[in-house]
Each structure stands twice: as structure tokens, then as C-alpha cells.
Amino acid sequence: MTSDQPGGRAADLKARAEKVVRSVHPDLVALSEELHADPESAWQEHRSCRRVARALSAVGFEVTNSYLGLETAFLATAGNGPVRIGICAEYDALPGLGHACGHNLISAIAVGAGAALAEVADELGLTVEVYGTPAEEGGGGKIELLDRGAFAGLDLAMMAHPAPVDVAEARPFAVTHSRVRFWGKAAHAAAYPERGVNAADAFTISEVAIALLRQQLPHSVRVHGVVTLGGEAPNAIPGRTEGRWYVRAETMEELAQTEERVRRCFEAGALATGCDLEIEPESQPYTDFRGDEWALARYRENAEALGRVFAEPGLASRMNRASTDMGNVSRVVPAIHPYIGIDSMPALNHQEEFAARCVGVAADRAILDGATALAWTGIDVALERSARQEDVS
């Protein structure tokens, strides 16, 4: 197909973009492996942030560090056209599990897609914006950036997330993240037990209440958490306990209703033991995701052209139900959040075995295909916007 035939321009631009991704692919793999070997958790991703920002600077992007006052955020830009495509990089790891959600791959894919789109930005009238977004794993970094003005006016925001298999459509739950604390009174467990107010018992009662509540909750709801401090000495009645709790639901409305019911379970623990209760949000709620159907269809076509095969519904494909602060971005600008497979079965996200699969041959192929598919989708969107403007004029 030549550039003067229908679709020829798109084919030429995509060929150039793919060539760029292939040329930088060894550097992208090296970046991914560096991030994987040195995981940093939410809001602490100082080295990771610098590595990703440096990689973008090396391919010609102008980088603003500590973007909008967040130390581990950045904005990297290339081009100055009227059509604005944003690509999100995530690089925070899970405490105790490292990169068991593959954010090292997300960053490498974002850098590759950004480099490819920068190559064709002038011809397409593009501004390419790569956002370094901290604290996706519960901290809501993208929400903090949104509140400070990031992402406004983008024609498309996009990213690709690793999963066991390829799934195009993101259908995340809305979620709240809370830190729960009970305050009781310590006492010697043998000599003066009647003087204690047992904060560990408060958590036990609360967890039993939540377990019983689950049988009355709809299938679209999830409630789960961990006790992070349950006491420190077996012969001392715990005077303070802490935990982290997530509540998820299909919609923000359902989430608010469920939150109230779960809160009453914690209140029951406090009431029964005489403890004081404190529930503190760890971030603003993540919303459910509203994907841009036109852009998502283009991503699917582009990924399939690269030989990717999208999974049928089942266990391996359920990662598309995981919550993400990209949902909040999708409420403000058009957005897509496809999942790219790393052929990890039976290992699933948030398992040590999945972290191990986030480097290696399949992971390296996901970087190549994910960056190319996102870049091609950005080209499709830019061409569609240009055609729409021509029709209007």
C-alpha cells in the first residue's frame, strides 16, 4: 500500500512508529528489568521515577520533574500539535511482593509508545504527553494529579497493563482504601486482664461481622483487608491495632451504600469491646472505568494485527475487573486501559509467581507489542481528529 492510496498514510506512519519501538526495544527491556530488580512502593518511587524520566529524556522528551508538586511524578512532552495524546506510566510496586502487578512493564511500554508517537508527532499535529503517575496501588496518584490540573483537555489517555492473558476492555470496580485503627488499653494478660480493653478483639469481632455480611452482599461487591498491627506481646492485652481495608463495587453509588454497611461492622467491634475507632481514607475513591469505545476498538484491531489474541471470559481474563485510579481519569477525558498478556498461567497478578514472569521472553514481547499497539492507536486517534476538523471546516 502506498501513501497516496486510501489508508496509505496511516500505514506509513504506523510502519515508522513500529520501527522506532523495535529500535529502542533493548533499552525498554533494560528499563523494565532495572525497575523489577529495585521495587519501590507507593509514594516512595524516587529511583523508579528518575529511571523512567531519564529514559524519556534520552528519546527527546522534555521532562518536568516533581510534576505539580508530587515528588515521584513527572510530565514528559514531545511535539506541539493541537491533538494531545497522554500515556500513563506506573512504577510503584506491592509491599512484600515487588512487581507482582507488572508496573515495570507498564513504564517500559509507556516509554516505547511515547518514543514512537514522538517520531510522527509533527506530521500528525500531535503533542505527546507521558505522565509518570505514582502510587496506583492504593495511593491514588492519578487522582492527586487530576486535582492539580493534570490530564485536562487530552484527546485520549491510555496505558497497557500486564495480565496473564490479553483483555481489551477494562471493567474495574470502584474502590475505597481505608486505614482502620482501634484504640483500647494495654494490661498484663495474666495478672490484670480486667484492666485491659482489647483492641485485637475489636478487629476479630469486626472481621466476623464482615464475613457474615458477605452472604447479603451482591456479587458485584468485594470487601477485603489485612490486620497490619495486631499486638506485640502475647502476655500484653493489645491496646492498639491497625488494618487496611478495601471495599469495591460496580458503581460509586453501590460503593457508598456498601461502605456504610462495612463501617457498621467496625463500629460493632468498637461497641462490643469498648475501644475507640478511627477510619481514615488512604486516598480518594477510585471510580469505575468508562472506556472510549472508538479508541478501544482501534486498539483491539492494532493488537490483533500484531498477532495478539484476546482471551475468552474466564479466570485468566478477570484481571480487567481490578480497580485502578485510571478510572478517575476516564471520567475527565477519553481513555483506554487494555490488558496485555504475559502468558503467565497459572500465575496471576499479585502473586510472587506473577512477579517472576514480569521479566523474560513473554514479558519482553509484551513490551514490544504493547508499545506498538498503543502508538498505532494514538496515530488512529490523531488521524480521526484531523479528519473531523476537516469535515467541520
Secondary structure, DSSP 4 states (H G I P E B T S, - for coil): --TTSTTHHHHHHHHHHHHHHHHHHHHHHHHHHHHHHS---TT--HHHHHHHHHHHHHTT-EEEESGGG-TT-EEEEE---SEEEEEEEE---BTTTBSTT-HHHHHHHHHHHHHHHHHTHHHHTEEEEEEEE--TTTT-HHHHHHHTTTTTT-SEEE--EEESSBB----PPEEEEEEEEEE-B-EETTT-GGG-B-HHHHHHHHHHHHHHHGGGS-TT-EEEEEEEE--S-TTEE-SEEEEEEEEEESSHHHHHHHHHHHHHHHHHHHHHHT-EEEEEESSPPBPPP---HHHHHHHHHHHHHTT--BPPSSGGGGGGGS--THHHHHTTS-EE--EEE---TT--TTSHHHHHHTSSHHHHHHHHHHHHHHHHHHHHHHHHHHHHHHHH-
